[in-house]
Amino acid sequence: MANYEIDRYPSGDSPRLGAMTLHPVAESVPRARRWFRKFIAPYNPACSVDDCALMISELVTNAISYGRADDPWVVRVEWFRKGASLRVEVHNPGFPASVRLRRPDADDAHGRGLLLVDSIADSWHRGPSRFGGTVVSFEMADAWPL
């Protein structure tokens, strides 16, 4: 069995609430949902944890599907408190320019992940990751009172 990293106790005064590092395999998608639910629960956010888990599923699936590197690589998921908002980031070694919102036809089997994130999250972003590659993130406003 592969090793996975969970960092649920950030050090110092970091607004980061938790992080996980996942291998780029299909089994990581349900694992990301389970771990997020488990490790966000003590923070008792007012936003829908189920909606967040669904969006994490979509972004981890995309990261696994589109991440590319010559060397072995991982998908990193981190979640932060940013004022009253919850911010979730998904990092992979893909190219930021390849992340785009699609409007798939009804008979298309794929291409709805970012559309779903766009419809549920208060905002989302794509860009270069501080780990190299790409980060796609979303925010849920009013997750906690100020």
MDTraj code that builds the backbone (N, CA, C; nanometers):
import mdtraj as md
import numpy as np

residues = "MET ALA ASN TYR GLU ILE ASP ARG TYR PRO SER GLY ASP SER PRO ARG LEU GLY ALA MET THR LEU HIS PRO VAL ALA GLU SER VAL PRO ARG ALA ARG ARG TRP PHE ARG LYS PHE ILE ALA PRO TYR ASN PRO ALA CYS SER VAL ASP ASP CYS ALA LEU MET ILE SER GLU LEU VAL THR ASN ALA ILE SER TYR GLY ARG ALA ASP ASP PRO TRP VAL VAL ARG VAL GLU TRP PHE ARG LYS GLY ALA SER LEU ARG VAL GLU VAL HIS ASN PRO GLY PHE PRO ALA SER VAL ARG LEU ARG ARG PRO ASP ALA ASP ASP ALA HIS GLY ARG GLY LEU LEU LEU VAL ASP SER ILE ALA ASP SER TRP HIS ARG GLY PRO SER ARG PHE GLY GLY THR VAL VAL SER PHE GLU MET ALA ASP ALA TRP PRO LEU".split()
xyz = np.array([
    [0.0844, -0.1189, 0.0000],
    [0.0000, 0.0000, 0.0000],
    [0.0881, 0.1241, 0.0000],
    [0.0467, 0.2219, -0.0775],
    [0.1235, 0.3449, -0.0906],
    [0.1103, 0.4310, 0.0344],
    [0.2089, 0.5138, 0.0572],
    [0.2053, 0.6065, 0.1692],
    [0.1384, 0.7358, 0.1262],
    [0.0603, 0.7937, 0.2160],
    [-0.0041, 0.9213, 0.1931],
    [0.0274, 1.0086, 0.3117],
    [0.0423, 1.1355, 0.2877],
    [0.0755, 1.2295, 0.3934],
    [-0.0485, 1.3090, 0.4311],
    [-0.0707, 1.3213, 0.5606],
    [-0.1758, 1.4092, 0.6106],
    [-0.1108, 1.5038, 0.7094],
    [-0.1356, 1.6309, 0.6915],
    [-0.0829, 1.7338, 0.7804],
    [-0.2018, 1.8117, 0.8324],
    [-0.2555, 1.7692, 0.9459],
    [-0.3755, 1.8363, 0.9944],
    [-0.3475, 1.9324, 1.1085],
    [-0.2255, 1.9424, 1.1521],
    [-0.1907, 2.0336, 1.2596],
    [-0.0800, 2.1262, 1.2137],
    [-0.1150, 2.2325, 1.1410],
    [-0.0124, 2.3234, 1.0937],
    [0.0560, 2.3920, 1.2110],
    [0.1788, 2.4300, 1.1890],
    [0.2556, 2.4923, 1.2958],
    [0.2377, 2.6432, 1.2949],
    [0.2672, 2.7057, 1.4054],
    [0.2662, 2.8507, 1.4148],
    [0.1271, 2.9092, 1.4020],
    [0.1233, 3.0324, 1.3520],
    [-0.0026, 3.1039, 1.3369],
    [-0.0573, 3.0940, 1.1951],
    [-0.0207, 2.9893, 1.1249],
    [-0.0640, 2.9717, 0.9869],
    [-0.2153, 2.9627, 0.9788],
    [-0.2746, 3.0269, 0.8761],
    [-0.4181, 3.0105, 0.8566],
    [-0.4518, 2.8758, 0.7917],
    [-0.3476, 2.7971, 0.7588],
    [-0.3735, 2.6665, 0.6979],
    [-0.4338, 2.5738, 0.8027],
    [-0.5447, 2.5117, 0.7666],
    [-0.6132, 2.4212, 0.8582],
    [-0.5724, 2.2768, 0.8368],
    [-0.5271, 2.2435, 0.7164],
    [-0.4866, 2.1063, 0.6894],
    [-0.4353, 2.0906, 0.5484],
    [-0.3732, 1.9755, 0.5245],
    [-0.3186, 1.9446, 0.3924],
    [-0.3078, 1.7943, 0.3782],
    [-0.3133, 1.7493, 0.2536],
    [-0.2891, 1.6081, 0.2251],
    [-0.2150, 1.5979, 0.0929],
    [-0.1329, 1.4968, 0.0840],
    [-0.0592, 1.4684, -0.0382],
    [-0.1046, 1.3317, -0.0868],
    [-0.1477, 1.3260, -0.2120],
    [-0.2086, 1.2062, -0.2688],
    [-0.1329, 1.1603, -0.3925],
    [-0.1284, 1.0313, -0.4122],
    [-0.0709, 0.9780, -0.5355],
    [-0.1706, 0.9970, -0.6492],
    [-0.1227, 1.0135, -0.7714],
    [-0.2126, 1.0374, -0.8846],
    [-0.2792, 0.9093, -0.9353],
    [-0.3629, 0.8512, -0.8506],
    [-0.4372, 0.7292, -0.8841],
    [-0.5836, 0.7519, -0.8497],
    [-0.6720, 0.6781, -0.9147],
    [-0.8165, 0.6965, -0.8971],
    [-0.8601, 0.6829, -0.7511],
    [-0.7965, 0.5948, -0.6750],
    [-0.8346, 0.5735, -0.5346],
    [-0.8148, 0.6985, -0.4494],
    [-0.7355, 0.7929, -0.4977],
    [-0.7111, 0.9157, -0.4214],
    [-0.8329, 1.0070, -0.4174],
    [-0.9238, 0.9945, -0.5124],
    [-1.0406, 1.0828, -0.5166],
    [-1.1324, 1.0579, -0.3964],
    [-1.1793, 0.9357, -0.3718],
    [-1.2625, 0.9160, -0.2523],
    [-1.1843, 0.9372, -0.1228],
    [-1.0552, 0.9080, -0.1250],
    [-0.9713, 0.9306, -0.0063],
    [-0.9683, 1.0800, 0.0266],
    [-0.9540, 1.1647, -0.0739],
    [-0.9518, 1.3095, -0.0511],
    [-1.0830, 1.3565, 0.0103],
    [-1.1952, 1.3060, -0.0388],
    [-1.3255, 1.3431, 0.0183],
    [-1.3345, 1.3029, 0.1655],
    [-1.2987, 1.1779, 0.1934],
    [-1.3069, 1.1266, 0.3328],
    [-1.2172, 1.2060, 0.4259],
    [-1.0927, 1.2251, 0.3860],
    [-0.9980, 1.2952, 0.4733],
    [-1.0391, 1.4396, 0.4957],
    [-1.0846, 1.5066, 0.3887],
    [-1.1275, 1.6447, 0.4068],
    [-1.2417, 1.6505, 0.5077],
    [-1.3426, 1.5676, 0.4907],
    [-1.4567, 1.5673, 0.5844],
    [-1.4100, 1.5440, 0.7282],
    [-1.3203, 1.4485, 0.7438],
    [-1.2720, 1.4143, 0.8780],
    [-1.1944, 1.5298, 0.9412],
    [-1.1051, 1.5918, 0.8633],
    [-1.0141, 1.6895, 0.9223],
    [-1.0679, 1.8324, 0.9242],
    [-1.1756, 1.8606, 0.8505],
    [-1.2383, 1.9929, 0.8593],
    [-1.3426, 1.9950, 0.9706],
    [-1.3939, 1.8790, 1.0082],
    [-1.5024, 1.8713, 1.1073],
    [-1.4730, 1.9457, 1.2375],
    [-1.3536, 1.9356, 1.2978],
    [-1.3299, 2.0071, 1.4237],
    [-1.3401, 2.1593, 1.4108],
    [-1.3272, 2.2108, 1.2884],
    [-1.3344, 2.3560, 1.2678],
    [-1.4776, 2.4043, 1.2484],
    [-1.5712, 2.3105, 1.2300],
    [-1.7137, 2.3387, 1.2236],
    [-1.7498, 2.4544, 1.1287],
    [-1.7138, 2.4433, 1.0008],
    [-1.7476, 2.5521, 0.9091],
    [-1.8981, 2.5590, 0.8836],
    [-1.9472, 2.6792, 0.8585],
    [-2.0890, 2.6999, 0.8310],
    [-2.1241, 2.6678, 0.6862],
    [-2.0250, 2.6611, 0.5987],
    [-2.0522, 2.6268, 0.4590],
    [-2.0772, 2.4761, 0.4474],
    [-2.1289, 2.4339, 0.3345],
    [-2.1584, 2.2922, 0.3137],
    [-2.0299, 2.2117, 0.2940],
    [-2.0002, 2.1243, 0.3874],
    [-1.8841, 2.0363, 0.3757],
    [-1.9046, 1.9395, 0.2597],
    [-2.0290, 1.8964, 0.2373],
    [-2.0576, 1.8078, 0.1238],
    [-2.0273, 1.8764, -0.0088],
    [-2.0660, 2.0034, -0.0222],
    [-2.0332, 2.0772, -0.1449],
    [-1.8824, 2.0883, -0.1629],
    [-1.8113, 2.1164, -0.0547],
    [-1.6645, 2.1269, -0.0623],
    [-1.6033, 1.9929, -0.1022],
    [-1.6515, 1.8845, -0.0426],
    [-1.5992, 1.7517, -0.0766],
    [-1.6253, 1.7190, -0.2230],
    [-1.7418, 1.7569, -0.2735],
    [-1.7727, 1.7347, -0.4149],
    [-1.6763, 1.8130, -0.5041],
    [-1.6533, 1.9389, -0.4716],
    [-1.5609, 2.0198, -0.5522],
    [-1.4179, 1.9665, -0.5427],
    [-1.3773, 1.9210, -0.4245],
    [-1.2451, 1.8596, -0.4099],
    [-1.2352, 1.7366, -0.4990],
    [-1.3415, 1.6548, -0.5025],
    [-1.3431, 1.5372, -0.5908],
    [-1.3177, 1.5761, -0.7352],
    [-1.3876, 1.6794, -0.7805],
    [-1.3724, 1.7242, -0.9192],
    [-1.2317, 1.7748, -0.9456],
    [-1.1777, 1.8547, -0.8538],
    [-1.0449, 1.9120, -0.8761],
    [-0.9347, 1.8076, -0.8645],
    [-0.9473, 1.7118, -0.7722],
    [-0.8482, 1.6047, -0.7618],
    [-0.8554, 1.5153, -0.8860],
    [-0.9755, 1.4865, -0.9330],
    [-0.9903, 1.4090, -1.0563],
    [-0.9209, 1.4793, -1.1719],
    [-0.9443, 1.6101, -1.1862],
    [-0.8775, 1.6867, -1.2922],
    [-0.7265, 1.6862, -1.2738],
    [-0.6807, 1.7027, -1.1503],
    [-0.5366, 1.7045, -1.1240],
    [-0.4725, 1.5718, -1.1642],
    [-0.5399, 1.4626, -1.1323],
    [-0.4882, 1.3300, -1.1683],
    [-0.4922, 1.3118, -1.3197],
    [-0.5989, 1.3561, -1.3821],
    [-0.6159, 1.3373, -1.5265],
    [-0.5215, 1.4223, -1.6091],
    [-0.4930, 1.5442, -1.5630],
    [-0.4176, 1.6381, -1.6463],
    [-0.2800, 1.6739, -1.5938],
    [-0.2450, 1.6306, -1.4733],
    [-0.1115, 1.6557, -1.4214],
    [-0.0088, 1.5751, -1.4991],
    [0.1035, 1.6340, -1.5275],
    [0.2083, 1.5664, -1.6043],
    [0.3446, 1.6039, -1.5492],
    [0.4319, 1.5037, -1.5393],
    [0.5701, 1.5275, -1.4982],
    [0.6549, 1.4099, -1.5435],
    [0.7814, 1.4359, -1.5655],
    [0.8728, 1.3289, -1.6042],
    [0.9049, 1.2373, -1.4862],
    [0.9090, 1.2946, -1.3671],
    [0.9402, 1.2190, -1.2460],
    [0.8107, 1.1817, -1.1739],
    [0.8174, 1.0887, -1.0797],
    [0.6978, 1.0597, -0.9992],
    [0.6460, 1.1891, -0.9352],
    [0.5143, 1.2013, -0.9237],
    [0.4555, 1.3250, -0.8742],
    [0.3355, 1.2963, -0.7859],
    [0.2883, 1.4014, -0.7196],
    [0.1758, 1.3899, -0.6277],
    [0.0777, 1.5052, -0.6514],
    [-0.0406, 1.4880, -0.5971],
    [-0.1416, 1.5925, -0.5922],
    [-0.1459, 1.6398, -0.4476],
    [-0.1400, 1.7688, -0.4280],
    [-0.1437, 1.8238, -0.2931],
    [-0.2722, 1.9043, -0.2764],
    [-0.3450, 1.8775, -0.1679],
    [-0.4672, 1.9501, -0.1349],
    [-0.4426, 2.0205, -0.0020],
    [-0.4728, 2.1494, 0.0016],
    [-0.4575, 2.2269, 0.1245],
    [-0.5838, 2.3082, 0.1464],
    [-0.6181, 2.3315, 0.2726],
    [-0.7329, 2.4164, 0.3020],
    [-0.6952, 2.5150, 0.4104],
    [-0.7484, 2.6364, 0.3931],
    [-0.7107, 2.7520, 0.4739],
    [-0.8332, 2.8264, 0.5226],
    [-0.8157, 2.8916, 0.6350],
    [-0.9126, 2.9923, 0.6767],
    [-0.8573, 3.1258, 0.6298],
    [-0.9372, 3.1987, 0.5558],
    [-0.8978, 3.3291, 0.5035],
    [-1.0063, 3.4273, 0.5464],
    [-0.9878, 3.4893, 0.6641],
    [-1.0931, 3.5724, 0.7216],
    [-1.2113, 3.4845, 0.7576],
    [-1.3270, 3.5139, 0.7002],
    [-1.4463, 3.4328, 0.7248],
    [-1.4628, 3.3231, 0.6205],
    [-1.3714, 3.3177, 0.5222],
    [-1.3841, 3.2235, 0.4102],
    [-1.2994, 3.0981, 0.4292],
    [-1.3443, 2.9921, 0.3641],
    [-1.2668, 2.8688, 0.3522],
    [-1.2107, 2.8659, 0.2109],
    [-1.0795, 2.8488, 0.1998],
    [-1.0128, 2.8389, 0.0697],
    [-0.9519, 2.7005, 0.0586],
    [-0.9788, 2.6313, -0.0511],
    [-0.9226, 2.4988, -0.0764],
    [-0.8396, 2.5075, -0.2036],
    [-0.7167, 2.4558, -0.1988],
    [-0.6261, 2.4560, -0.3129],
    [-0.5910, 2.3131, -0.3507],
    [-0.5862, 2.2863, -0.4816],
    [-0.5429, 2.1566, -0.5331],
    [-0.4279, 2.1836, -0.6290],
    [-0.3101, 2.1265, -0.5975],
    [-0.1870, 2.1495, -0.6735],
    [-0.1495, 2.0230, -0.7513],
    [-0.1020, 2.0419, -0.8752],
    [-0.0490, 1.9306, -0.9543],
    [0.0568, 1.9848, -1.0497],
    [0.1360, 1.8974, -1.1112],
    [0.2442, 1.9451, -1.1986],
    [0.2010, 1.9773, -1.3416],
    [0.0733, 2.0005, -1.3656],
    [0.0267, 2.0354, -1.4997],
    [0.0551, 2.1806, -1.5340],
    [0.0013, 2.2250, -1.6451],
    [0.0239, 2.3609, -1.6938],
    [-0.0987, 2.4472, -1.6663],
    [-0.0818, 2.5633, -1.5999],
    [-0.1965, 2.6480, -1.5657],
    [-0.2803, 2.6886, -1.6865],
    [-0.2171, 2.7109, -1.8003],
    [-0.2899, 2.7569, -1.9187],
    [-0.3884, 2.6516, -1.9691],
    [-0.3674, 2.5255, -1.9339],
    [-0.4568, 2.4201, -1.9824],
    [-0.5837, 2.4069, -1.8985],
    [-0.5928, 2.4780, -1.7861],
    [-0.7120, 2.4746, -1.7012],
    [-0.8113, 2.5757, -1.7570],
    [-0.9260, 2.5258, -1.7994],
    [-1.0259, 2.6172, -1.8556],
    [-1.1656, 2.5663, -1.8260],
    [-1.2554, 2.6607, -1.8148],
    [-1.3967, 2.6304, -1.7928],
    [-1.4584, 2.5935, -1.9265],
    [-1.5171, 2.4754, -1.9338],
    [-1.5795, 2.4281, -2.0572],
    [-1.7309, 2.4321, -2.0448],
    [-1.7963, 2.4339, -2.1553],
    [-1.9416, 2.4225, -2.1625],
    [-1.9705, 2.2997, -2.2489],
    [-1.9633, 2.1798, -2.1888],
    [-1.9779, 2.0577, -2.2684],
    [-2.1204, 2.0389, -2.3215],
    [-2.1297, 1.9704, -2.4328],
    [-2.2604, 1.9316, -2.4860],
    [-2.3218, 1.8273, -2.3937],
    [-2.4516, 1.8113, -2.4046],
    [-2.5237, 1.7173, -2.3182],
    [-2.4719, 1.5751, -2.3297],
    [-2.4231, 1.5365, -2.4462],
    [-2.3766, 1.3988, -2.4651],
    [-2.2269, 1.3814, -2.4366],
    [-2.1567, 1.4884, -2.3978],
    [-2.0152, 1.4762, -2.3609],
    [-2.0037, 1.4040, -2.2270],
    [-1.9121, 1.3081, -2.2197],
    [-1.8938, 1.2305, -2.0970],
    [-1.8093, 1.3044, -1.9931],
    [-1.7332, 1.4042, -2.0345],
    [-1.6404, 1.4740, -1.9442],
    [-1.6540, 1.6251, -1.9624],
    [-1.5840, 1.6987, -1.8767],
    [-1.5744, 1.8427, -1.8950],
    [-1.6643, 1.9262, -1.8062],
    [-1.7212, 1.8662, -1.7013],
    [-1.8126, 1.9413, -1.6158],
    [-1.7536, 1.9797, -1.4801],
    [-1.6320, 1.9380, -1.4511],
    [-1.5735, 1.9609, -1.3189],
    [-1.5644, 2.1069, -1.2807],
    [-1.5004, 2.1880, -1.3640],
    [-1.4882, 2.3299, -1.3319],
    [-1.6216, 2.4028, -1.3428],
    [-1.7083, 2.3555, -1.4281],
    [-1.8423, 2.4138, -1.4380],
    [-1.9159, 2.3942, -1.3057],
    [-1.9013, 2.2769, -1.2471],
    [-1.9614, 2.2487, -1.1173],
    [-1.9002, 2.3385, -1.0095],
    [-1.7671, 2.3494, -1.0082],
    [-1.6997, 2.4360, -0.9107],
    [-1.7471, 2.5801, -0.9281],
    [-1.7568, 2.6241, -1.0530],
    [-1.7996, 2.7604, -1.0819],
    [-1.9421, 2.7862, -1.0314],
    [-2.0260, 2.6855, -1.0357],
    [-2.1654, 2.7046, -0.9936],
    [-2.1848, 2.6950, -0.8423],
    [-2.0953, 2.6275, -0.7717],
    [-2.1118, 2.6087, -0.6264],
    [-2.0288, 2.7075, -0.5450],
    [-1.9034, 2.7256, -0.5817],
    [-1.8118, 2.8089, -0.5031],
    [-1.8464, 2.9568, -0.5182],
    [-1.8104, 3.0344, -0.4183],
    [-1.8274, 3.1792, -0.4288],
    [-1.7262, 3.2374, -0.5271],
    [-1.6099, 3.1746, -0.5374],
    [-1.5099, 3.2131, -0.6373],
    [-1.4142, 3.0968, -0.6572],
    [-1.3442, 3.0986, -0.7705],
    [-1.2395, 2.9991, -0.7957],
    [-1.1301, 3.0657, -0.8772],
    [-1.0124, 3.0034, -0.8766],
    [-0.8944, 3.0616, -0.9398],
    [-0.8066, 2.9495, -0.9930],
    [-0.7330, 2.9785, -1.0976],
    [-0.6288, 2.8884, -1.1469],
    [-0.5039, 2.9709, -1.1697],
    [-0.3897, 2.9066, -1.1545],
    [-0.2644, 2.9771, -1.1773],
    [-0.1467, 2.8882, -1.1457],
    [-0.0271, 2.9477, -1.1458],
    [0.0929, 2.8711, -1.1121],
    [0.0934, 2.8338, -0.9639],
    [0.1354, 2.7128, -0.9359],
    [0.1458, 2.6638, -0.7984],
    [0.2809, 2.7014, -0.7389],
    [0.2827, 2.7295, -0.6112],
    [0.4103, 2.7561, -0.5430],
    [0.4969, 2.6302, -0.5353],
    [0.4369, 2.5137, -0.5647],
    [0.5115, 2.3882, -0.5671],
    [0.5604, 2.3557, -0.7080],
    [0.5301, 2.4416, -0.8035],
    [0.5562, 2.4140, -0.9438],
    [0.4309, 2.3546, -1.0045],
    [0.4051, 2.3823, -1.1292],
    [0.2851, 2.3309, -1.1934],
    [0.1677, 2.4242, -1.1750],
    [0.0524, 2.3667, -1.1417],
    [-0.0747, 2.4383, -1.1395],
    [-0.1416, 2.4287, -1.0037],
    [-0.2115, 2.5344, -0.9666],
    [-0.3036, 2.5292, -0.8533],
    [-0.4401, 2.5741, -0.9039],
    [-0.5426, 2.5006, -0.8654],
    [-0.6813, 2.5419, -0.8855],
    [-0.7408, 2.5474, -0.7458],
    [-0.8032, 2.6603, -0.7151],
    [-0.8572, 2.6784, -0.5798],
    [-1.0011, 2.7284, -0.5875],
    [-1.0710, 2.7109, -0.4764],
    [-1.2045, 2.7688, -0.4641],
    [-1.2204, 2.8251, -0.3244],
    [-1.3123, 2.9192, -0.3111],
    [-1.3432, 2.9782, -0.1808],
    [-1.4918, 2.9707, -0.1542],
    [-1.5216, 2.9442, -0.0281],
    [-1.6577, 2.9468, 0.0220],
    [-1.6626, 3.0616, 0.1238],
    [-1.7396, 3.1651, 0.0913],
    [-1.7498, 3.2822, 0.1792],
    [-1.8340, 3.2480, 0.3018],
    [-1.8160, 3.3252, 0.4057],
    [-1.8954, 3.3125, 0.5284],
    [-1.8929, 3.1721, 0.5869],
    [-1.7764, 3.1064, 0.5802],
    [-1.7621, 2.9743, 0.6421],
    [-1.7540, 2.9858, 0.7938],
    [-1.7093, 3.1012, 0.8422],
    [-1.7003, 3.1254, 0.9866],
    [-1.7365, 3.2706, 1.0147],
    [-1.7886, 3.2963, 1.1336],
    [-1.8143, 3.4373, 1.1688],
    [-1.6812, 3.5085, 1.1926],
    [-1.6770, 3.6351, 1.1634],
    [-1.5543, 3.7134, 1.1897],
    [-1.5448, 3.7547, 1.3320],
])
top = md.Topology()
chain = top.add_chain()
for i, resn in enumerate(residues, 1):
    res = top.add_residue(resn, chain, resSeq=i)
    for name in ("N", "CA", "C"):
        top.add_atom(name, md.element.get_by_symbol(name[0]), res)
traj = md.Trajectory(xyz[None], top)
